[in-house]
Amino acid sequence: MRIKDMRRSVAAIAALAMAGACTAQGIEVHGGQRQPVRIDGSATPDGTPKQDDGDRPDGGDEAAGGSASDGKGAPEKAPTTAPPSPTRTPTPTPPPPVLWSQGDEGLDVRELQARLRQIAWLFTGPTGTYDDLTVRAVKGFQGKRGLPQTGKTDSVTWARLLNMTREPGKWDLYAYGGQPAASPDPRCMTGRVLCISKTSRTLRWMVDGRTLTTVEVRFGSEYTPTREGLFSVYFKSRDHWSTLYDTPMPYAMFFSGGQAVHYSADFAARGYYGASHGCVNVRDEAAIARLFGQVRNGDKVVVYW
């Protein structure tokens, strides 16, 4: 009776465990010894494991966000990644606008050249023409500062140059001539006249109010100024040599004491960065040679502001 009662108890426990779908510990007797009996409530009646939501191909139930079946027994696969966004080609940065380039002429080019000269990228005087020397100077300036070496002055190059230099004065712009001549003095309007303006630093050779030749000239310094007024040529010397300053004075035309109009190699080389000892220097040797052949002793000389 006792053994039967124990078997009934084990059967009851097993039925209870199957109903509750859990694992319970039973007692099995072998040779009078009680052994634990494992009852697996997760198995189906045919012995195969039960499948929970975690084993589904879609990884969860529909209510929890899983995919519904397509009606054929196979679940629909949710997209694993978002569709790629369209690739946008970056808009290229337009190059800065070019302000001046080779072949351009004018006052703006003179200013460019004067500023390049200030920082020793150009050693000749401003000419107002964007020539080969200017191209090389601009390329050097650009390369030193990591800019594209185009030799053209664009807005970026110009801005950098402005920040490094001062505004050129009038005689920085016309350091080697090229400036427009001032209007002639009224005393120049009659006769044969060397009409010399200190304002524009120019000499007009005029006959009866008509200008035949115009050349750039320079004058003495504040310590050796060129005299102003009405004079006349009293002596000409083609190959003159100054004994006072031990320097040549070719094509000299004297008009006031030791002051004369003559060619100056120093003026040709240094421009307005130098000065005379009081004479009127001419930098164009060919022009002064022609002028020397036309001017006569007794012709008027007018020096004015």
C-alpha positions in Angstrom: 0.0 0.0 0.0 2.8 2.3 0.8 4.4 1.9 -2.6 1.2 2.5 -4.4 0.5 5.6 -2.4 3.9 7.0 -3.3 3.3 6.2 -7.0 0.0 8.0 -6.9 1.8 11.0 -5.3 4.4 11.1 -8.1 1.7 10.9 -10.8 -0.2 13.8 -9.1 2.9 15.9 -9.0 3.7 15.2 -12.6 0.2 16.2 -13.7 0.4 19.4 -11.7 3.8 20.2 -13.3 2.5 19.6 -16.8 -0.4 21.9 -16.2 1.8 24.7 -14.8 4.5 24.4 -17.5 7.3 24.5 -15.0 10.1 22.3 -13.8 9.3 20.4 -10.6 11.3 17.9 -8.5 9.8 14.5 -8.0 10.9 11.4 -6.1 11.8 8.1 -7.7 12.6 5.0 -5.7 15.3 2.6 -6.8 16.2 -0.2 -4.4 14.5 1.6 -1.6 16.4 4.9 -2.2 14.6 8.1 -3.2 16.0 9.7 -6.3 15.1 13.2 -7.7 13.0 13.1 -10.8 13.2 16.1 -13.3 9.9 17.0 -15.0 10.3 19.3 -18.0 7.2 21.3 -18.6 8.6 23.0 -21.7 8.2 20.0 -23.9 5.2 19.4 -26.2 3.3 16.1 -26.0 5.3 14.8 -29.0 8.6 15.6 -27.3 9.7 18.6 -29.4 10.8 21.9 -27.8 8.3 24.7 -27.6 9.1 27.8 -29.7 8.8 31.2 -28.1 8.7 34.6 -29.6 12.5 35.0 -29.3 13.0 32.1 -31.7 10.8 33.6 -34.4 12.7 34.6 -37.5 11.4 38.2 -37.1 12.7 38.3 -33.5 9.5 39.1 -31.7 5.7 39.2 -31.8 3.8 41.6 -34.0 2.5 43.6 -31.1 6.1 44.2 -29.9 7.1 45.5 -33.3 7.8 42.4 -35.2 6.8 41.8 -38.9 3.5 40.2 -39.8 3.4 37.2 -42.0 2.9 37.6 -45.7 0.2 35.0 -45.6 2.4 32.2 -46.9 4.0 31.3 -43.6 7.2 33.3 -44.2 7.5 36.6 -42.2 8.3 39.8 -44.1 11.8 41.1 -43.4 12.0 44.6 -42.1 14.6 46.9 -43.8 17.8 46.7 -41.8 19.3 50.1 -43.0 17.9 53.4 -44.1 18.1 54.1 -47.9 21.3 56.0 -48.8 21.0 59.7 -49.1 21.8 61.1 -52.5 25.4 62.2 -52.9 25.8 65.9 -53.3 28.7 67.3 -55.4 30.3 70.2 -53.5 30.0 73.5 -55.3 33.5 74.7 -56.3 34.7 78.0 -54.9 34.9 80.5 -57.7 38.4 82.1 -58.2 38.8 85.7 -57.0 38.2 88.3 -59.7 41.2 89.5 -61.6 41.7 93.3 -61.4 44.8 93.7 -63.6 46.9 91.5 -65.8 49.7 91.7 -68.4 49.0 94.4 -71.0 46.8 96.6 -68.8 47.7 100.3 -68.5 46.8 103.2 -66.3 47.0 104.9 -62.9 45.9 101.7 -61.1 48.8 99.8 -62.5 51.1 102.5 -61.5 49.9 102.2 -57.9 50.3 98.4 -58.0 53.9 98.9 -59.2 54.6 101.6 -56.6 53.4 99.3 -53.8 55.5 96.3 -55.1 58.5 98.6 -55.1 57.9 99.6 -51.5 58.4 95.9 -50.4 61.3 95.3 -52.9 59.4 93.0 -55.3 59.9 95.6 -58.1 63.0 97.7 -58.5 62.2 99.7 -61.6 60.0 102.8 -61.3 56.2 102.6 -62.0 55.5 102.8 -65.8 51.8 102.4 -65.8 52.1 99.3 -68.1 51.6 95.8 -66.7 54.8 94.4 -68.3 56.9 91.2 -67.9 58.7 92.7 -64.8 55.4 93.3 -63.1 54.2 89.8 -63.9 57.3 88.3 -62.3 57.0 90.7 -59.3 53.4 89.7 -58.7 54.2 85.9 -59.0 57.0 86.3 -56.4 54.7 88.1 -54.0 52.0 85.5 -54.5 54.3 82.6 -54.0 55.8 84.0 -50.8 52.3 84.2 -49.3 51.0 80.8 -50.5 48.7 82.3 -53.1 48.4 80.8 -56.6 51.3 82.1 -58.7 49.3 83.4 -61.7 51.1 86.7 -62.1 47.7 88.3 -62.3 46.6 90.7 -59.7 43.3 89.4 -58.3 41.3 90.8 -55.4 42.9 88.5 -52.8 46.5 89.4 -54.0 45.6 93.1 -54.0 44.1 93.0 -50.5 47.3 91.4 -49.1 49.4 94.0 -50.8 47.3 96.9 -49.5 47.7 95.6 -45.9 51.5 95.5 -46.3 52.1 98.9 -47.9 51.3 102.6 -47.6 49.4 104.7 -50.1 51.9 106.0 -52.7 52.4 109.7 -53.1 52.4 111.4 -56.4 56.1 111.1 -57.0 56.0 107.5 -56.0 53.6 106.9 -58.8 55.8 108.9 -61.2 59.2 108.0 -59.8 60.6 107.6 -63.3 58.5 110.0 -65.2 55.4 109.7 -67.3 53.4 112.3 -65.4 51.2 114.7 -67.5 52.6 118.2 -68.0 51.1 121.2 -66.3 49.6 124.0 -68.3 52.2 126.4 -69.6 52.9 129.7 -67.8 51.6 132.8 -69.7 55.2 133.9 -70.2 55.7 130.8 -72.3 53.1 131.6 -74.9 55.3 133.8 -77.1 58.7 133.3 -78.6 61.1 130.4 -78.3 60.9 129.1 -74.7 62.1 126.3 -72.4 58.9 126.3 -70.3 59.7 124.4 -67.0 57.1 123.5 -64.5 58.1 122.6 -60.9 54.5 121.4 -60.2 54.4 118.7 -62.9 58.2 118.3 -63.1 58.1 118.7 -66.9 59.9 120.8 -69.5 58.0 121.9 -72.7 60.0 123.2 -75.6 57.6 125.8 -77.1 57.7 128.0 -80.1 55.0 130.8 -80.4 52.7 129.0 -78.0 53.0 125.6 -79.6 54.5 122.7 -77.7 57.1 120.8 -79.8 58.6 118.5 -77.2 57.8 117.5 -73.6 60.3 115.7 -71.2 60.4 114.9 -67.6 62.8 116.8 -65.4 63.9 117.0 -61.8 65.3 119.8 -59.7 67.7 120.6 -56.9 67.0 119.6 -53.3 65.9 121.9 -50.5 69.5 122.7 -49.8 70.5 123.4 -53.4 67.2 124.6 -55.0 66.6 125.4 -58.6 65.9 129.1 -59.0 62.6 130.2 -60.4 61.8 133.1 -62.8 62.4 134.3 -66.3 65.9 133.7 -67.7 67.6 133.1 -71.1 70.1 130.6 -72.4 73.5 132.3 -72.3 75.9 129.3 -72.9 75.7 125.8 -74.4 78.2 123.0 -73.8 77.6 119.6 -75.4 80.2 117.6 -73.3 80.4 119.7 -70.2 82.0 118.5 -67.0 81.3 120.1 -63.6 84.5 121.1 -61.8 82.5 122.0 -58.7 80.8 118.6 -58.3 83.2 116.6 -60.5 80.4 115.1 -62.5 79.5 115.1 -66.2 76.8 117.5 -67.5 76.1 116.4 -71.2 74.1 118.7 -73.4 74.3 121.6 -70.9 72.3 124.8 -71.6 73.1 127.3 -68.9 70.5 129.9 -67.9 71.3 131.2 -64.4 74.9 131.2 -63.1 76.0 127.6 -62.8 72.5 126.2 -63.2 71.7 124.6 -66.6 69.4 122.2 -68.3 71.3 119.0 -69.0 71.2 115.2 -69.2 71.6 113.2 -66.0 72.6 109.5 -65.9 71.7 109.5 -62.2 68.2 110.7 -63.0 67.8 108.0 -65.6 68.9 105.4 -63.0 67.3 106.6 -59.8 64.4 108.7 -61.0 62.9 111.1 -58.5 64.5 109.2 -55.6 67.4 111.6 -56.1 67.9 115.3 -56.8 70.3 117.6 -58.6 72.6 120.3 -57.2 70.3 123.0 -58.6 70.3 122.2 -62.3 67.3 121.0 -64.3 68.0 117.3 -65.0 66.6 115.5 -68.0 66.5 111.7 -68.0 65.8 111.0 -71.7 69.2 111.3 -73.4 67.9 111.0 -76.9 65.3 113.8 -76.3 67.8 116.2 -74.7 70.2 115.6 -77.6 67.6 116.7 -80.1 66.6 119.6 -77.9 70.2 120.7 -77.6 70.3 120.9 -81.4 67.2 123.2 -81.6 67.8 125.6 -78.7 69.8 128.7 -79.4 71.6 131.1 -77.1 69.2 133.9 -76.1 66.0 131.6 -76.1 63.9 132.2 -73.0 63.8 129.9 -70.0 60.8 130.1 -67.6 60.9 128.2 -64.3 57.6 128.4 -62.4 55.2 126.6 -60.1 
